[in-house]
Amino acid sequence: MGRYALLFLLALGVTLLPVEAWAQGCAMCKAVAQGEGVFGGEQAIGRGLNRGILFLMAVPYLLLFLLFRKRIVGFFKEFAGAQG
């Protein structure tokens, strides 16, 4: 199995995990989620906040990877070829 196929399967596996398994929230979002929920109860608001936080966190990392992917790949190639 190729390296890219393995990486794709790993990313797919992480993506398919339930949101509750790896979602976290800030203190302010937690306070809002624990308050009296109006739109579908507390669970719906908390779930939506956690998903929104995850999307907001993912975008900068994706942008950085897309902008600097040549440098990142070059660094790993240089690191793999280094002797020491």
Buried (B, 14 or more C-beta within 10 A) or exposed (E): EEEEEEEEEEEEEEEEEEEEEEBEBEEEBBEBBEEEBEEEEBEEBBBBBBEEBBEEEEEEEEEEEEEEEEEEEEEEEEEEEEEE
